[in-house]
């Protein structure tokens, strides 16, 4: 099982953690939502839950709950700028279909 981040994504998370005054890392989770069935959820983490899995890439921790891990195994987080827009891009090998808006996926 693994979750990775590009150097660009790791730098963005590091800057965001510093701006908010700290934190352990970034939680990546899956919630039921969106037009394709599931959506990615991101939040900063200040304390780990007992059953969390933690993956570190480029010095940044990505924390995953056990329910989400199976749908996220092998995912790479990237941070991209496209024109005036910027945000996280999820390169998830488990996603069988993605919503046109890029916000949700199906497995």
C-alpha positions in Angstrom: 0.0 0.0 0.0 1.3 3.4 -0.9 0.2 7.0 -1.4 2.7 9.5 -2.8 3.0 13.2 -3.6 4.8 15.1 -6.3 7.5 17.6 -5.1 5.1 20.4 -6.2 2.3 19.0 -4.1 4.6 18.5 -1.1 5.8 22.1 -1.3 2.3 23.4 -1.5 1.3 21.4 1.6 4.4 22.5 3.5 3.6 26.1 2.8 0.0 25.7 3.8 0.9 24.0 7.1 3.4 26.8 7.8 0.7 29.4 7.0 -1.8 27.8 9.4 0.8 27.5 12.1 1.6 23.8 12.0 0.1 20.3 11.8 1.2 16.7 11.3 0.2 16.5 7.6 -2.6 16.2 5.2 -5.5 13.8 5.5 -6.8 12.3 2.2 -10.1 10.5 2.4 -12.9 9.3 0.2 -16.5 10.2 0.9 -19.7 9.1 -0.9 -20.6 12.1 -3.0 -20.5 13.6 -6.5 -22.0 12.5 -9.8 -19.6 9.5 -10.1 -20.1 8.0 -6.6 -17.1 9.1 -4.6 -15.2 12.3 -3.9 -11.8 13.1 -2.5 -11.7 15.0 0.8 -8.6 16.8 2.1 -8.0 18.3 5.5 -5.1 19.2 7.7 -4.3 16.8 10.6 -3.3 17.9 14.1 -3.6 14.4 15.7 -3.6 10.9 14.3 -6.4 8.4 15.0 -5.4 5.0 16.3 -6.2 3.2 13.0 -4.7 5.8 10.5 -2.1 4.9 8.0 0.6 7.4 7.4 2.7 7.8 4.3 5.6 10.3 4.0 6.8 11.7 0.7 9.3 14.6 0.3 9.1 15.2 4.1 5.3 15.6 4.1 2.9 13.1 5.7 -0.3 12.0 4.0 -2.7 10.3 6.5 -5.4 7.9 5.3 -8.2 6.2 7.2 -8.6 2.4 6.7 -11.9 2.7 4.9 -10.4 5.0 2.2 -7.1 3.1 1.8 -8.4 0.4 -0.5 -9.8 3.0 -3.0 -6.6 5.2 -2.7 -3.8 2.7 -2.8 -1.2 3.8 -5.4 -2.6 7.3 -5.7 -0.3 10.2 -6.4 -1.2 13.7 -5.4 -0.1 16.5 -7.6 -0.6 20.2 -7.4 -1.3 21.8 -10.8 -1.8 25.3 -12.2 -3.9 25.5 -15.3 -4.5 29.0 -16.5 -5.9 31.0 -13.5 -6.9 27.8 -11.7 -4.8 25.8 -9.3 -5.5 22.8 -7.2 -4.8 19.2 -6.3 -4.9 16.5 -9.0 -5.4 12.9 -8.0 -3.7 10.3 -10.1 -5.6 7.3 -8.8 -5.1 4.0 -10.5 -8.2 2.5 -8.9 -10.6 5.1 -10.5 -12.5 3.4 -13.3 -14.3 6.6 -14.3 -14.0 10.3 -13.5 -16.6 13.0 -13.5 -16.3 15.6 -16.1 -15.7 18.3 -13.5 -12.9 16.2 -12.0 -14.3 16.3 -8.5 -15.6 12.7 -8.2 -14.8 9.2 -9.4 -16.0 5.7 -9.5 -14.2 2.4 -8.6 
